[in-house]
Amino acid sequence: MKRRDFMKVGGLGVATLASGTGYKGFSEETADKNLRVGLIGTGWYGKVDLLRLIQVAPVDVVSLCDVDQETLDEAGEIVASRQVSKKVPRKYTDYRKMLAEKDLDIVVIGTPDHWHALQMIEAVESGADVYVQKPIGVDVVECQAMLSAARKNKAVVQVGLQRRSTPHLMTAKKEIVDSGKLGKVGQVDIYSYYGGPGTWVQQPETPPAGFDFDMWTGPAPKLPYYPMMRRRSWRNFWEFGNGTLGDMGVHMFDMTRWFLNLRYPKRIYSTGGIYLKKGGTPNIADTQTVVFDYGDLEVVWNHRSWAELTDQRHPWGAYFYGEHGLLKASIYGYDFKRYRSNETISGDVDYEYGRFPEEEHERDLERPCAPAIRSHMKDLLDRIADRGRPRSDIEEGAISTICCVLGNISMKLGRSLEWDEEAGKVKNDDEANAMLAREYRAPWVHPQVGVRR
């Protein structure tokens, strides 16, 4: 019997735990009866996600994995200080050895994007349910294989697209969109205008001691080591992710699909490239426009990483242009303005200050996102209890990720793509279809739909 089935039969009251706001009242003696959790990728968002999970239920974090020994050791100390048992989790530098224990109920995956597919698939095959960061994969076939593996293994998989669990956005959807106040939506502008530094140039270096760069690279192409790769700035390379569209755009595109109940668009067209930050070490586009064409609705993504913000309240967000008014939405709040009227409705993020004092000095925490992650984790726990589909189920994550991948393929090919959802490929475009699965670096093998590695 897999652990997920045993926990369900055992009736440990996960749904009840998930409805709470913290773990007060639970003792060290009860920790061994709680859901056993492992984290792969103990860097920035891996810790952010795991520590929010600890806040909403008395889980027992028993395993941590990272190829960076310094990051791994630091995470062990932080987790021990936060969890009920106060125990330092087992530490691994190879996720395969961690998953081979087959004693985890939940695996949280916070590694760079190029690792998500292999780790998520192996996690569900080991009997665990999964929380995986977005975008779920780097190419289309990875996403399809991840969805197939989740369904085959009857796993609950929540994707870190937590706009669907953002309290003020849930209110905006209900009160403005679902109520009919906005009316029929004819266009949505989604965007990120966060200006980064100027042209960023680094020289290759020898990887630092304790950082296994070869294992970190895994199935991706082996590049020279640049210091920015060791932490969050690996996002500046196509080899490890999907650029700003896959990092920031996937959130707002997914939020739009959720608000308007959309699946795949009829056509996707994109232009962009490195327009201003030429000559730098990063190779992703600093400017990009993507049109997701739904026939009677266009969702248009824009980003530029070199200019000032155009909207200080919503620097990264969405404008929904409806027949009755305009709705602006972001992680900071929402604002609705009815056309030719003084009627306005607004809401702000509830930072939940004071409720979780341990966050006050937490390094690198995105404070506006913390309540949403807690809500996302509660939803995951509820769905583990009833074996239902979570808000950001792996299928929703696959759709949003695939559309962003197709946007980048369109930009690289310079033409629009028409997606065949039933066939799972681009219509009448062999060149585009040849780009749906990237080549893996040996000895890693690219996952395929319904095929066990």
Secondary structure, 3 states (H helix, E strand, C coil): CCHHHHHHHHCCCHHHHHCCCCCCCCCHHHHHHCCEEEEECCCHHHHHHHHHHHHHCCCEEEEEECCEHHHHHHHHHHHHHHCCCCCCCEEECCHHHHHHCCCCCEEEECCCHHHHHHHHHHHHHCCCEEEECCCCCCCHHHHHHHHHHHHHCCCCEEECCHHHHCHHHHHHHHHHHHCCCCCCEEEEEEEECCCCCCCCCCCCCCCCCCECHHHHHCCCCCCCCCHHHHCHHHHHCHHHCCHHHHHHHHHHHHHHHHHHCCCCCCEEEEEEECCCCCCCCCCCCCEEEEEEECCCCEEEEEEECCCCCCCCCCCEEEEEEECCEEEEEECCEEEEEECCCCCEEEEECCCCCCCCHHHCCCCCCCHHHHHHHHHHHHHHHHHHHHCCCCCCEHHHHHHHHHHHHHHHHHHHHCCCEEEECCCCEECCCHHHHCCCCCCCCCCCCCCECCECC
